Amino acid sequence: MTILEHIEAQVQQLSPSDFAKFREWFQEYAWQQWDRQIEQDSKSGKLQALAEKALADHAAGRTKPL
């Protein structure tokens, strides 16, 4: 059994209350991972072209207010 299969089996055995707590924890964990990746990509310049295009589109009037 792989680690993932073991985790899946354990999650399936959680009570509804514990599953709700796990889901909240996991969602927060996933967002933290996402934030770290965005920060790393930003610092490494991977998002530079995207940012420049967005600014150019805005300057050219191709954006809409939210």
mmCIF file of the N, C-alpha and C atoms, coordinates in Angstrom:
data_MODEL
# 
_entry.id   MODEL 
# 
loop_
_atom_site.group_PDB 
_atom_site.id 
_atom_site.type_symbol 
_atom_site.label_atom_id 
_atom_site.label_alt_id 
_atom_site.label_comp_id 
_atom_site.label_asym_id 
_atom_site.label_entity_id 
_atom_site.label_seq_id 
_atom_site.pdbx_PDB_ins_code 
_atom_site.Cartn_x 
_atom_site.Cartn_y 
_atom_site.Cartn_z 
_atom_site.occupancy 
_atom_site.B_iso_or_equiv 
_atom_site.pdbx_formal_charge 
_atom_site.auth_seq_id 
_atom_site.auth_comp_id 
_atom_site.auth_asym_id 
_atom_site.auth_atom_id 
_atom_site.pdbx_PDB_model_num 
ATOM 1   N N  . MET A 1 1  ? 0.857   -1.175 0.000   1.00 0.00 ? 1  MET A N  1 
ATOM 2   C CA . MET A 1 1  ? 0.000   0.000  0.000   1.00 0.00 ? 1  MET A CA 1 
ATOM 3   C C  . MET A 1 1  ? 0.902   1.238  0.000   1.00 0.00 ? 1  MET A C  1 
ATOM 4   N N  . THR A 1 2  ? 0.628   2.153  -0.915  1.00 0.00 ? 2  THR A N  1 
ATOM 5   C CA . THR A 1 2  ? 1.409   3.384  -0.966  1.00 0.00 ? 2  THR A CA 1 
ATOM 6   C C  . THR A 1 2  ? 0.996   4.308  0.169   1.00 0.00 ? 2  THR A C  1 
ATOM 7   N N  . ILE A 1 3  ? 1.800   5.311  0.405   1.00 0.00 ? 3  ILE A N  1 
ATOM 8   C CA . ILE A 1 3  ? 1.462   6.300  1.435   1.00 0.00 ? 3  ILE A CA 1 
ATOM 9   C C  . ILE A 1 3  ? 0.131   6.960  1.096   1.00 0.00 ? 3  ILE A C  1 
ATOM 10  N N  . LEU A 1 4  ? -0.057  7.303  -0.176  1.00 0.00 ? 4  LEU A N  1 
ATOM 11  C CA . LEU A 1 4  ? -1.307  7.947  -0.582  1.00 0.00 ? 4  LEU A CA 1 
ATOM 12  C C  . LEU A 1 4  ? -2.505  7.037  -0.334  1.00 0.00 ? 4  LEU A C  1 
ATOM 13  N N  . GLU A 1 5  ? -2.385  5.777  -0.680  1.00 0.00 ? 5  GLU A N  1 
ATOM 14  C CA . GLU A 1 5  ? -3.484  4.835  -0.440  1.00 0.00 ? 5  GLU A CA 1 
ATOM 15  C C  . GLU A 1 5  ? -3.777  4.714  1.054   1.00 0.00 ? 5  GLU A C  1 
ATOM 16  N N  . HIS A 1 6  ? -2.742  4.729  1.869   1.00 0.00 ? 6  HIS A N  1 
ATOM 17  C CA . HIS A 1 6  ? -2.920  4.664  3.322   1.00 0.00 ? 6  HIS A CA 1 
ATOM 18  C C  . HIS A 1 6  ? -3.662  5.905  3.820   1.00 0.00 ? 6  HIS A C  1 
ATOM 19  N N  . ILE A 1 7  ? -3.264  7.062  3.349   1.00 0.00 ? 7  ILE A N  1 
ATOM 20  C CA . ILE A 1 7  ? -3.931  8.309  3.751   1.00 0.00 ? 7  ILE A CA 1 
ATOM 21  C C  . ILE A 1 7  ? -5.392  8.287  3.321   1.00 0.00 ? 7  ILE A C  1 
ATOM 22  N N  . GLU A 1 8  ? -5.641  7.871  2.082   1.00 0.00 ? 8  GLU A N  1 
ATOM 23  C CA . GLU A 1 8  ? -7.023  7.807  1.590   1.00 0.00 ? 8  GLU A CA 1 
ATOM 24  C C  . GLU A 1 8  ? -7.876  6.893  2.475   1.00 0.00 ? 8  GLU A C  1 
ATOM 25  N N  . ALA A 1 9  ? -7.337  5.745  2.841   1.00 0.00 ? 9  ALA A N  1 
ATOM 26  C CA . ALA A 1 9  ? -8.071  4.810  3.693   1.00 0.00 ? 9  ALA A CA 1 
ATOM 27  C C  . ALA A 1 9  ? -8.352  5.420  5.058   1.00 0.00 ? 9  ALA A C  1 
ATOM 28  N N  . GLN A 1 10 ? -7.374  6.125  5.607   1.00 0.00 ? 10 GLN A N  1 
ATOM 29  C CA . GLN A 1 10 ? -7.560  6.755  6.908   1.00 0.00 ? 10 GLN A CA 1 
ATOM 30  C C  . GLN A 1 10 ? -8.609  7.863  6.844   1.00 0.00 ? 10 GLN A C  1 
ATOM 31  N N  . VAL A 1 11 ? -8.584  8.651  5.783   1.00 0.00 ? 11 VAL A N  1 
ATOM 32  C CA . VAL A 1 11 ? -9.557  9.740  5.629   1.00 0.00 ? 11 VAL A CA 1 
ATOM 33  C C  . VAL A 1 11 ? -10.968 9.170  5.541   1.00 0.00 ? 11 VAL A C  1 
ATOM 34  N N  . GLN A 1 12 ? -11.120 8.062  4.843   1.00 0.00 ? 12 GLN A N  1 
ATOM 35  C CA . GLN A 1 12 ? -12.441 7.448  4.703   1.00 0.00 ? 12 GLN A CA 1 
ATOM 36  C C  . GLN A 1 12 ? -12.997 6.958  6.035   1.00 0.00 ? 12 GLN A C  1 
ATOM 37  N N  . GLN A 1 13 ? -12.143 6.738  7.001   1.00 0.00 ? 13 GLN A N  1 
ATOM 38  C CA . GLN A 1 13 ? -12.581 6.245  8.305   1.00 0.00 ? 13 GLN A CA 1 
ATOM 39  C C  . GLN A 1 13 ? -12.891 7.365  9.295   1.00 0.00 ? 13 GLN A C  1 
ATOM 40  N N  . LEU A 1 14 ? -12.662 8.608  8.907   1.00 0.00 ? 14 LEU A N  1 
ATOM 41  C CA . LEU A 1 14 ? -12.910 9.721  9.821   1.00 0.00 ? 14 LEU A CA 1 
ATOM 42  C C  . LEU A 1 14 ? -14.399 9.901  10.075  1.00 0.00 ? 14 LEU A C  1 
ATOM 43  N N  . SER A 1 15 ? -14.720 10.330 11.285  1.00 0.00 ? 15 SER A N  1 
ATOM 44  C CA . SER A 1 15 ? -16.105 10.694 11.593  1.00 0.00 ? 15 SER A CA 1 
ATOM 45  C C  . SER A 1 15 ? -16.446 11.969 10.826  1.00 0.00 ? 15 SER A C  1 
ATOM 46  N N  . PRO A 1 16 ? -17.719 12.273 10.643  1.00 0.00 ? 16 PRO A N  1 
ATOM 47  C CA . PRO A 1 16 ? -18.077 13.510 9.947   1.00 0.00 ? 16 PRO A CA 1 
ATOM 48  C C  . PRO A 1 16 ? -17.445 14.749 10.583  1.00 0.00 ? 16 PRO A C  1 
ATOM 49  N N  . SER A 1 17 ? -17.392 14.775 11.906  1.00 0.00 ? 17 SER A N  1 
ATOM 50  C CA . SER A 1 17 ? -16.800 15.917 12.600  1.00 0.00 ? 17 SER A CA 1 
ATOM 51  C C  . SER A 1 17 ? -15.303 16.013 12.325  1.00 0.00 ? 17 SER A C  1 
ATOM 52  N N  . ASP A 1 18 ? -14.617 14.894 12.442  1.00 0.00 ? 18 ASP A N  1 
ATOM 53  C CA . ASP A 1 18 ? -13.177 14.900 12.180  1.00 0.00 ? 18 ASP A CA 1 
ATOM 54  C C  . ASP A 1 18 ? -12.882 15.178 10.711  1.00 0.00 ? 18 ASP A C  1 
ATOM 55  N N  . PHE A 1 19 ? -13.743 14.672 9.819   1.00 0.00 ? 19 PHE A N  1 
ATOM 56  C CA . PHE A 1 19 ? -13.542 14.945 8.401   1.00 0.00 ? 19 PHE A CA 1 
ATOM 57  C C  . PHE A 1 19 ? -13.682 16.435 8.124   1.00 0.00 ? 19 PHE A C  1 
ATOM 58  N N  . ALA A 1 20 ? -14.643 17.093 8.761   1.00 0.00 ? 20 ALA A N  1 
ATOM 59  C CA . ALA A 1 20 ? -14.819 18.535 8.578   1.00 0.00 ? 20 ALA A CA 1 
ATOM 60  C C  . ALA A 1 20 ? -13.576 19.283 9.051   1.00 0.00 ? 20 ALA A C  1 
ATOM 61  N N  . LYS A 1 21 ? -13.031 18.875 10.191  1.00 0.00 ? 21 LYS A N  1 
ATOM 62  C CA . LYS A 1 21 ? -11.811 19.501 10.701  1.00 0.00 ? 21 LYS A CA 1 
ATOM 63  C C  . LYS A 1 21 ? -10.640 19.249 9.756   1.00 0.00 ? 21 LYS A C  1 
ATOM 64  N N  . PHE A 1 22 ? -10.524 18.020 9.260   1.00 0.00 ? 22 PHE A N  1 
ATOM 65  C CA . PHE A 1 22 ? -9.452  17.685 8.325   1.00 0.00 ? 22 PHE A CA 1 
ATOM 66  C C  . PHE A 1 22 ? -9.580  18.502 7.043   1.00 0.00 ? 22 PHE A C  1 
ATOM 67  N N  . ARG A 1 23 ? -10.803 18.615 6.532   1.00 0.00 ? 23 ARG A N  1 
ATOM 68  C CA . ARG A 1 23 ? -11.034 19.371 5.302   1.00 0.00 ? 23 ARG A CA 1 
ATOM 69  C C  . ARG A 1 23 ? -10.605 20.823 5.481   1.00 0.00 ? 23 ARG A C  1 
ATOM 70  N N  . GLU A 1 24 ? -10.967 21.429 6.596   1.00 0.00 ? 24 GLU A N  1 
ATOM 71  C CA . GLU A 1 24 ? -10.562 22.813 6.862   1.00 0.00 ? 24 GLU A CA 1 
ATOM 72  C C  . GLU A 1 24 ? -9.048  22.923 6.934   1.00 0.00 ? 24 GLU A C  1 
ATOM 73  N N  . TRP A 1 25 ? -8.414  21.991 7.646   1.00 0.00 ? 25 TRP A N  1 
ATOM 74  C CA . TRP A 1 25 ? -6.952  22.008 7.745   1.00 0.00 ? 25 TRP A CA 1 
ATOM 75  C C  . TRP A 1 25 ? -6.326  21.854 6.365   1.00 0.00 ? 25 TRP A C  1 
ATOM 76  N N  . PHE A 1 26 ? -6.821  20.902 5.576   1.00 0.00 ? 26 PHE A N  1 
ATOM 77  C CA . PHE A 1 26 ? -6.226  20.635 4.275   1.00 0.00 ? 26 PHE A CA 1 
ATOM 78  C C  . PHE A 1 26 ? -6.406  21.815 3.328   1.00 0.00 ? 26 PHE A C  1 
ATOM 79  N N  . GLN A 1 27 ? -7.573  22.444 3.350   1.00 0.00 ? 27 GLN A N  1 
ATOM 80  C CA . GLN A 1 27 ? -7.788  23.613 2.499   1.00 0.00 ? 27 GLN A CA 1 
ATOM 81  C C  . GLN A 1 27 ? -6.816  24.733 2.858   1.00 0.00 ? 27 GLN A C  1 
ATOM 82  N N  . GLU A 1 28 ? -6.620  24.971 4.135   1.00 0.00 ? 28 GLU A N  1 
ATOM 83  C CA . GLU A 1 28 ? -5.670  25.994 4.571   1.00 0.00 ? 28 GLU A CA 1 
ATOM 84  C C  . GLU A 1 28 ? -4.251  25.622 4.144   1.00 0.00 ? 28 GLU A C  1 
ATOM 85  N N  . TYR A 1 29 ? -3.903  24.362 4.305   1.00 0.00 ? 29 TYR A N  1 
ATOM 86  C CA . TYR A 1 29 ? -2.580  23.878 3.902   1.00 0.00 ? 29 TYR A CA 1 
ATOM 87  C C  . TYR A 1 29 ? -2.370  24.075 2.402   1.00 0.00 ? 29 TYR A C  1 
ATOM 88  N N  . ALA A 1 30 ? -3.373  23.725 1.610   1.00 0.00 ? 30 ALA A N  1 
ATOM 89  C CA . ALA A 1 30 ? -3.273  23.877 0.155   1.00 0.00 ? 30 ALA A CA 1 
ATOM 90  C C  . ALA A 1 30 ? -3.111  25.342 -0.227  1.00 0.00 ? 30 ALA A C  1 
ATOM 91  N N  . TRP A 1 31 ? -3.846  26.245 0.425   1.00 0.00 ? 31 TRP A N  1 
ATOM 92  C CA . TRP A 1 31 ? -3.703  27.678 0.127   1.00 0.00 ? 31 TRP A CA 1 
ATOM 93  C C  . TRP A 1 31 ? -2.314  28.179 0.501   1.00 0.00 ? 31 TRP A C  1 
ATOM 94  N N  . GLN A 1 32 ? -1.768  27.691 1.606   1.00 0.00 ? 32 GLN A N  1 
ATOM 95  C CA . GLN A 1 32 ? -0.415  28.094 1.992   1.00 0.00 ? 32 GLN A CA 1 
ATOM 96  C C  . GLN A 1 32 ? 0.601   27.637 0.954   1.00 0.00 ? 32 GLN A C  1 
ATOM 97  N N  . GLN A 1 33 ? 0.429   26.423 0.446   1.00 0.00 ? 33 GLN A N  1 
ATOM 98  C CA . GLN A 1 33 ? 1.327   25.923 -0.602  1.00 0.00 ? 33 GLN A CA 1 
ATOM 99  C C  . GLN A 1 33 ? 1.209   26.788 -1.856  1.00 0.00 ? 33 GLN A C  1 
ATOM 100 N N  . TRP A 1 34 ? -0.026  27.130 -2.219  1.00 0.00 ? 34 TRP A N  1 
ATOM 101 C CA . TRP A 1 34 ? -0.279  27.985 -3.381  1.00 0.00 ? 34 TRP A CA 1 
ATOM 102 C C  . TRP A 1 34 ? 0.406   29.342 -3.194  1.00 0.00 ? 34 TRP A C  1 
ATOM 103 N N  . ASP A 1 35 ? 0.218   29.937 -2.027  1.00 0.00 ? 35 ASP A N  1 
ATOM 104 C CA . ASP A 1 35 ? 0.830   31.239 -1.749  1.00 0.00 ? 35 ASP A CA 1 
ATOM 105 C C  . ASP A 1 35 ? 2.351   31.170 -1.852  1.00 0.00 ? 35 ASP A C  1 
ATOM 106 N N  . ARG A 1 36 ? 2.951   30.114 -1.303  1.00 0.00 ? 36 ARG A N  1 
ATOM 107 C CA . ARG A 1 36 ? 4.407   29.961 -1.385  1.00 0.00 ? 36 ARG A CA 1 
ATOM 108 C C  . ARG A 1 36 ? 4.866   29.842 -2.834  1.00 0.00 ? 36 ARG A C  1 
ATOM 109 N N  . GLN A 1 37 ? 4.135   29.093 -3.634  1.00 0.00 ? 37 GLN A N  1 
ATOM 110 C CA . GLN A 1 37 ? 4.511   28.909 -5.032  1.00 0.00 ? 37 GLN A CA 1 
ATOM 111 C C  . GLN A 1 37 ? 4.394   30.220 -5.801  1.00 0.00 ? 37 GLN A C  1 
ATOM 112 N N  . ILE A 1 38 ? 3.321   30.968 -5.569  1.00 0.00 ? 38 ILE A N  1 
ATOM 113 C CA . ILE A 1 38 ? 3.152   32.262 -6.235  1.00 0.00 ? 38 ILE A CA 1 
ATOM 114 C C  . ILE A 1 38 ? 4.292   33.196 -5.835  1.00 0.00 ? 38 ILE A C  1 
ATOM 115 N N  . GLU A 1 39 ? 4.638   33.204 -4.552  1.00 0.00 ? 39 GLU A N  1 
ATOM 116 C CA . GLU A 1 39 ? 5.731   34.056 -4.084  1.00 0.00 ? 39 GLU A CA 1 
ATOM 117 C C  . GLU A 1 39 ? 7.052   33.661 -4.744  1.00 0.00 ? 39 GLU A C  1 
ATOM 118 N N  . GLN A 1 40 ? 7.325   32.369 -4.830  1.00 0.00 ? 40 GLN A N  1 
ATOM 119 C CA . GLN A 1 40 ? 8.558   31.906 -5.478  1.00 0.00 ? 40 GLN A CA 1 
ATOM 120 C C  . GLN A 1 40 ? 8.567   32.277 -6.957  1.00 0.00 ? 40 GLN A C  1 
ATOM 121 N N  . ASP A 1 41 ? 7.431   32.075 -7.623  1.00 0.00 ? 41 ASP A N  1 
ATOM 122 C CA . ASP A 1 41 ? 7.346   32.409 -9.044  1.00 0.00 ? 41 ASP A CA 1 
ATOM 123 C C  . ASP A 1 41 ? 7.529   33.904 -9.266  1.00 0.00 ? 41 ASP A C  1 
ATOM 124 N N  . SER A 1 42 ? 6.977   34.701 -8.370  1.00 0.00 ? 42 SER A N  1 
ATOM 125 C CA . SER A 1 42 ? 7.108   36.148 -8.483  1.00 0.00 ? 42 SER A CA 1 
ATOM 126 C C  . SER A 1 42 ? 8.563   36.574 -8.303  1.00 0.00 ? 42 SER A C  1 
ATOM 127 N N  . LYS A 1 43 ? 9.209   36.038 -7.276  1.00 0.00 ? 43 LYS A N  1 
ATOM 128 C CA . LYS A 1 43 ? 10.604  36.397 -7.012  1.00 0.00 ? 43 LYS A CA 1 
ATOM 129 C C  . LYS A 1 43 ? 11.541  35.943 -8.129  1.00 0.00 ? 43 LYS A C  1 
ATOM 130 N N  . SER A 1 44 ? 11.207  34.834 -8.778  1.00 0.00 ? 44 SER A N  1 
ATOM 131 C CA . SER A 1 44 ? 12.079  34.309 -9.833  1.00 0.00 ? 44 SER A CA 1 
ATOM 132 C C  . SER A 1 44 ? 11.819  34.964 -11.185 1.00 0.00 ? 44 SER A C  1 
ATOM 133 N N  . GLY A 1 45 ? 10.787  35.806 -11.261 1.00 0.00 ? 45 GLY A N  1 
ATOM 134 C CA . GLY A 1 45 ? 10.490  36.494 -12.513 1.00 0.00 ? 45 GLY A CA 1 
ATOM 135 C C  . GLY A 1 45 ? 9.543   35.750 -13.435 1.00 0.00 ? 45 GLY A C  1 
ATOM 136 N N  . LYS A 1 46 ? 9.051   34.594 -13.010 1.00 0.00 ? 46 LYS A N  1 
ATOM 137 C CA . LYS A 1 46 ? 8.164   33.805 -13.866 1.00 0.00 ? 46 LYS A CA 1 
ATOM 138 C C  . LYS A 1 46 ? 6.858   34.525 -14.182 1.00 0.00 ? 46 LYS A C  1 
ATOM 139 N N  . LEU A 1 47 ? 6.462   35.472 -13.350 1.00 0.00 ? 47 LEU A N  1 
ATOM 140 C CA . LEU A 1 47 ? 5.195   36.177 -13.559 1.00 0.00 ? 47 LEU A CA 1 
ATOM 141 C C  . LEU A 1 47 ? 5.379   37.526 -14.235 1.00 0.00 ? 47 LEU A C  1 
ATOM 142 N N  . GLN A 1 48 ? 6.604   37.886 -14.536 1.00 0.00 ? 48 GLN A N  1 
ATOM 143 C CA . GLN A 1 48 ? 6.896   39.212 -15.084 1.00 0.00 ? 48 GLN A CA 1 
ATOM 144 C C  . GLN A 1 48 ? 6.155   39.465 -16.394 1.00 0.00 ? 48 GLN A C  1 
ATOM 145 N N  . ALA A 1 49 ? 6.199   38.525 -17.324 1.00 0.00 ? 49 ALA A N  1 
ATOM 146 C CA . ALA A 1 49 ? 5.534   38.712 -18.620 1.00 0.00 ? 49 ALA A CA 1 
ATOM 147 C C  . ALA A 1 49 ? 4.029   38.865 -18.440 1.00 0.00 ? 49 ALA A C  1 
ATOM 148 N N  . LEU A 1 50 ? 3.458   38.100 -17.541 1.00 0.00 ? 50 LEU A N  1 
ATOM 149 C CA . LEU A 1 50 ? 2.028   38.199 -17.270 1.00 0.00 ? 50 LEU A CA 1 
ATOM 150 C C  . LEU A 1 50 ? 1.674   39.568 -16.692 1.00 0.00 ? 50 LEU A C  1 
ATOM 151 N N  . ALA A 1 51 ? 2.477   40.049 -15.761 1.00 0.00 ? 51 ALA A N  1 
ATOM 152 C CA . ALA A 1 51 ? 2.240   41.356 -15.160 1.00 0.00 ? 51 ALA A CA 1 
ATOM 153 C C  . ALA A 1 51 ? 2.378   42.467 -16.195 1.00 0.00 ? 51 ALA A C  1 
ATOM 154 N N  . GLU A 1 52 ? 3.380   42.370 -17.036 1.00 0.00 ? 52 GLU A N  1 
ATOM 155 C CA . GLU A 1 52 ? 3.578   43.396 -18.067 1.00 0.00 ? 52 GLU A CA 1 
ATOM 156 C C  . GLU A 1 52 ? 2.414   43.427 -19.048 1.00 0.00 ? 52 GLU A C  1 
ATOM 157 N N  . LYS A 1 53 ? 1.904   42.254 -19.429 1.00 0.00 ? 53 LYS A N  1 
ATOM 158 C CA . LYS A 1 53 ? 0.765   42.213 -20.341 1.00 0.00 ? 53 LYS A CA 1 
ATOM 159 C C  . LYS A 1 53 ? -0.469  42.810 -19.683 1.00 0.00 ? 53 LYS A C  1 
ATOM 160 N N  . ALA A 1 54 ? -0.699  42.496 -18.422 1.00 0.00 ? 54 ALA A N  1 
ATOM 161 C CA . ALA A 1 54 ? -1.854  43.037 -17.709 1.00 0.00 ? 54 ALA A CA 1 
ATOM 162 C C  . ALA A 1 54 ? -1.773  44.559 -17.628 1.00 0.00 ? 54 ALA A C  1 
ATOM 163 N N  . LEU A 1 55 ? -0.604  45.079 -17.320 1.00 0.00 ? 55 LEU A N  1 
ATOM 164 C CA . LEU A 1 55 ? -0.440  46.532 -17.248 1.00 0.00 ? 55 LEU A CA 1 
ATOM 165 C C  . LEU A 1 55 ? -0.622  47.177 -18.616 1.00 0.00 ? 55 LEU A C  1 
ATOM 166 N N  . ALA A 1 56 ? -0.118  46.538 -19.660 1.00 0.00 ? 56 ALA A N  1 
ATOM 167 C CA . ALA A 1 56 ? -0.277  47.073 -21.013 1.00 0.00 ? 56 ALA A CA 1 
ATOM 168 C C  . ALA A 1 56 ? -1.745  47.056 -21.428 1.00 0.00 ? 56 ALA A C  1 
ATOM 169 N N  . ASP A 1 57 ? -2.454  45.980 -21.116 1.00 0.00 ? 57 ASP A N  1 
ATOM 170 C CA . ASP A 1 57 ? -3.884  45.915 -21.422 1.00 0.00 ? 57 ASP A CA 1 
ATOM 171 C C  . ASP A 1 57 ? -4.649  47.004 -20.686 1.00 0.00 ? 57 ASP A C  1 
ATOM 172 N N  . HIS A 1 58 ? -4.300  47.225 -19.438 1.00 0.00 ? 58 HIS A N  1 
ATOM 173 C CA . HIS A 1 58 ? -4.973  48.272 -18.661 1.00 0.00 ? 58 HIS A CA 1 
ATOM 174 C C  . HIS A 1 58 ? -4.680  49.652 -19.252 1.00 0.00 ? 58 HIS A C  1 
ATOM 175 N N  . ALA A 1 59 ? -3.428  49.900 -19.580 1.00 0.00 ? 59 ALA A N  1 
ATOM 176 C CA . ALA A 1 59 ? -3.049  51.195 -20.153 1.00 0.00 ? 59 ALA A CA 1 
ATOM 177 C C  . ALA A 1 59 ? -3.741  51.423 -21.496 1.00 0.00 ? 59 ALA A C  1 
ATOM 178 N N  . ALA A 1 60 ? -4.015  50.351 -22.231 1.00 0.00 ? 60 ALA A N  1 
ATOM 179 C CA . ALA A 1 60 ? -4.667  50.467 -23.535 1.00 0.00 ? 60 ALA A CA 1 
ATOM 180 C C  . ALA A 1 60 ? -6.189  50.486 -23.419 1.00 0.00 ? 60 ALA A C  1 
ATOM 181 N N  . GLY A 1 61 ? -6.704  50.462 -22.192 1.00 0.00 ? 61 GLY A N  1 
ATOM 182 C CA . GLY A 1 61 ? -8.147  50.530 -21.998 1.00 0.00 ? 61 GLY A CA 1 
ATOM 183 C C  . GLY A 1 61 ? -8.870  49.209 -22.237 1.00 0.00 ? 61 GLY A C  1 
ATOM 184 N N  . ARG A 1 62 ? -8.154  48.108 -22.184 1.00 0.00 ? 62 ARG A N  1 
ATOM 185 C CA . ARG A 1 62 ? -8.779  46.806 -22.432 1.00 0.00 ? 62 ARG A CA 1 
ATOM 186 C C  . ARG A 1 62 ? -9.144  46.082 -21.135 1.00 0.00 ? 62 ARG A C  1 
ATOM 187 N N  . THR A 1 63 ? -9.411  46.840 -20.093 1.00 0.00 ? 63 THR A N  1 
ATOM 188 C CA . THR A 1 63 ? -9.826  46.237 -18.827 1.00 0.00 ? 63 THR A CA 1 
ATOM 189 C C  . THR A 1 63 ? -11.175 46.800 -18.419 1.00 0.00 ? 63 THR A C  1 
ATOM 190 N N  . LYS A 1 64 ? -11.817 46.113 -17.487 1.00 0.00 ? 64 LYS A N  1 
ATOM 191 C CA . LYS A 1 64 ? -13.120 46.538 -16.976 1.00 0.00 ? 64 LYS A CA 1 
ATOM 192 C C  . LYS A 1 64 ? -13.034 46.643 -15.460 1.00 0.00 ? 64 LYS A C  1 
ATOM 193 N N  . PRO A 1 65 ? -13.768 47.574 -14.882 1.00 0.00 ? 65 PRO A N  1 
ATOM 194 C CA . PRO A 1 65 ? -13.794 47.654 -13.415 1.00 0.00 ? 65 PRO A CA 1 
ATOM 195 C C  . PRO A 1 65 ? -14.438 46.390 -12.829 1.00 0.00 ? 65 PRO A C  1 
ATOM 196 N N  . LEU A 1 66 ? -13.956 45.990 -11.699 1.00 0.00 ? 66 LEU A N  1 
ATOM 197 C CA . LEU A 1 66 ? -14.543 44.821 -11.028 1.00 0.00 ? 66 LEU A CA 1 
ATOM 198 C C  . LEU A 1 66 ? -15.784 45.201 -10.270 1.00 0.00 ? 66 LEU A C  1 
# 
